[in-house]
């Protein structure tokens, strides 16, 4: 399942997905989207897996889409084959559509911008290093945030802050994100992943069917609002 742009590993009952383009600040490429999509499907289907941790390599979470890679089509043989049968693959990878039935923990270091903040909103528990930065920078590039932030973000943080972030491209710090409820934990830089793995272990120690039932209930409520407002 691994590609040069994403690494998927099983660590006990936890599936760890690492976005792995540090030289591009883990910007999303077609191959990365395919690998992440397949990782979410594996999480759903593998009964040994009880939760997932999503993180990024090289001290950065994700800086959004790599628009040049999307246009160049250097990896598109894999992507296009999938897209023929799964036209919303990119939205599923970004956790906008058809999210898994098991919990996802985000471990954020460095930048979580544009698509990085959008995929974050599809996770359940969120840990960030103290120097992490969050933002929806699409309007600065003349783009619309297609990952669902116009619906989800204003329900996860105060409306006026969500509107300001969406309309101005304002970035917020980890402490601000914690204060407004976008994330749940701020830790020392470099410790987000280890803290996320500790939380994963706590989840894994609970009854799997109970956890899945809770996630299912959370997902149904969240997605019903999403569909009504999108």
C-alpha positions in Angstrom: 0.0 0.0 0.0 2.9 2.3 0.5 4.1 4.8 -2.1 7.0 7.2 -2.2 4.6 9.9 -1.0 2.8 8.1 1.9 3.7 5.3 4.4 1.1 3.1 6.0 2.2 0.9 8.9 0.4 -1.4 11.4 1.6 -0.9 14.9 -0.4 -3.3 17.0 -4.1 -2.4 16.7 -3.2 1.1 15.3 -2.8 2.0 11.6 -0.3 4.8 11.2 -0.5 6.9 8.0 2.5 9.2 7.4 2.3 11.8 4.6 5.8 11.6 3.2 6.8 14.5 1.0 8.8 16.6 3.5 10.6 18.4 0.7 7.2 19.7 -0.4 5.9 20.2 3.1 3.8 17.0 2.5 1.7 18.7 -0.2 -1.0 16.3 -1.5 -0.1 14.5 -4.7 -2.3 12.1 -6.7 -0.3 9.1 -5.5 -0.6 10.3 -1.9 -4.4 10.6 -2.2 -4.7 7.1 -3.6 -2.6 5.6 -0.8 -4.5 7.5 1.9 -7.8 6.5 0.4 -6.7 2.8 0.5 -5.5 3.2 4.1 -9.0 4.3 5.2 -10.5 1.4 3.4 -8.0 -1.0 5.1 -8.9 0.6 8.5 -12.6 -0.2 7.9 -12.1 -3.8 6.7 -9.3 -5.1 9.0 -10.8 -6.4 12.2 -7.3 -6.3 13.9 -7.2 -2.5 13.5 -9.1 -0.4 16.1 -8.0 3.1 15.3 -5.7 5.2 13.1 -3.1 7.9 13.5 -2.5 10.4 10.7 0.7 12.4 10.7 3.3 13.9 8.5 7.1 13.4 8.0 9.8 15.9 8.4 8.2 18.1 11.0 5.2 19.2 8.8 1.7 17.8 8.7 0.3 18.9 5.3 0.5 22.1 3.4 -2.5 21.4 1.1 -2.6 20.3 -2.5 0.4 20.2 -4.8 -1.3 22.0 -7.7 1.7 21.4 -10.0 1.6 17.7 -9.4 -2.1 17.5 -10.0 -1.7 19.3 -13.3 1.5 17.5 -14.5 -0.1 14.1 -14.3 3.2 12.3 -13.7 1.4 9.8 -11.4 -1.9 9.8 -13.0 -1.9 6.2 -14.3 -2.6 5.0 -10.8 -4.9 7.9 -9.9 -6.9 7.7 -13.1 -7.5 4.0 -12.8 -9.0 4.6 -9.4 -10.9 7.6 -10.5 -12.7 5.7 -13.3 -14.5 3.7 -10.7 -14.3 6.0 -7.6 -14.9 9.6 -8.8 -14.9 11.0 -5.3 -11.7 9.2 -4.3 -10.0 12.5 -3.4 -12.9 13.5 -1.1 -12.8 10.2 0.6 -9.0 10.5 1.1 -9.6 13.9 2.6 -12.3 12.5 4.9 -15.0 14.6 3.4 -17.0 11.6 2.1 -17.4 8.1 3.5 -15.3 8.4 6.6 -14.1 5.2 8.3 -16.0 3.5 11.1 -13.1 3.7 13.5 -11.5 6.7 15.3 -8.8 8.7 13.6 -6.2 10.7 15.6 -4.3 13.6 14.0 -0.7 14.2 15.1 0.3 17.6 13.8 3.7 19.2 13.6 4.5 22.4 11.7 2.1 23.5 9.0 -1.4 22.2 8.6 -2.6 24.6 5.8 -5.4 24.4 3.2 -6.0 20.7 2.7 -4.0 20.0 5.8 -6.6 21.9 7.9 -9.4 20.4 5.9 -8.4 16.7 6.4 -7.8 17.6 10.1 -11.6 18.4 10.5 -12.4 14.8 9.5 -10.4 13.4 12.4 -11.7 12.7 15.9 -8.9 13.5 18.3 -6.2 16.0 17.5 -2.7 16.6 19.0 -0.3 19.3 17.9 3.2 20.4 18.6 3.3 23.9 20.1 4.8 25.5 16.9 2.0 24.1 14.7 0.2 26.5 12.4 -3.3 26.1 11.0 -5.1 27.9 8.2 -7.2 27.8 5.1 -5.1 29.6 2.6 -7.2 28.8 -0.5 -8.6 32.4 -0.9 -5.0 33.7 -1.0 -4.6 31.7 -4.2 -8.0 32.4 -5.7 -9.4 29.0 -4.7 -12.4 27.7 -2.9 -11.9 25.3 0.1 -13.5 22.3 -1.4 -12.7 19.9 1.5 -15.8 20.9 3.4 -14.6 23.7 5.6 -17.4 26.1 4.8 -19.7 23.6 6.6 -17.5 21.8 9.1 -15.2 24.5 10.4 -18.0 26.8 11.5 -19.4 23.9 13.6 -16.1 23.0 15.2 -15.0 26.5 16.2 -16.8 29.8 16.7 -18.5 31.1 13.6 -16.8 34.4 13.5 -13.3 32.9 13.7 -14.2 30.3 11.0 -15.5 33.1 8.8 -12.4 35.1 9.3 -10.1 32.2 8.6 -12.0 31.3 5.4 -12.4 34.9 4.1 -8.9 36.2 4.9 -6.7 33.2 4.9 -5.7 34.0 8.5 -3.4 31.4 10.2 -3.8 30.5 13.9 -1.3 29.0 16.3 -1.5 25.8 18.2 -2.5 27.6 21.4 -5.2 29.5 19.5 -6.5 26.3 17.9 -6.6 24.7 21.4 -8.4 27.6 22.9 -11.1 27.6 20.1 -11.5 23.8 20.2 -10.0 22.9 16.8 -7.5 20.6 18.5 -7.5 18.9 21.9 -3.9 18.8 23.0 -0.8 20.9 22.6 2.6 19.2 23.3 6.2 20.0 22.9 7.4 20.1 19.3 8.4 16.6 18.1 6.1 14.9 20.6 2.7 15.0 18.8 3.1 11.5 17.3 4.1 9.8 20.6 1.2 11.5 22.4 -1.2 10.5 19.7 0.0 6.9 20.0 -0.6 7.0 23.7 -4.2 8.1 23.1 -4.5 5.3 20.5 -3.5 2.8 23.0 -6.1 4.0 25.4 -8.7 3.6 22.7 -7.4 0.2 21.8 -7.8 -1.0 25.4 -11.6 -0.4 25.2 -14.2 -2.8 23.7 -13.9 -2.5 19.9 -17.7 -2.8 19.3 -18.4 -0.1 21.8 -15.9 2.2 20.1 -17.3 1.5 16.6 -20.8 2.2 17.9 -19.8 5.5 19.3 -17.9 6.5 16.1 -20.9 5.4 14.0 -23.2 7.7 16.1 -20.8 10.6 15.8 -20.4 10.1 12.1 -24.1 9.8 11.4 -24.9 13.1 13.2 -22.0 14.9 11.6 -22.6 13.7 8.1 -26.4 14.4 8.3 -25.6 18.0 9.1 -23.0 18.1 6.4 -25.4 16.8 3.7 -28.2 19.2 4.9 -25.9 22.3 4.8 -23.5 21.5 1.9 
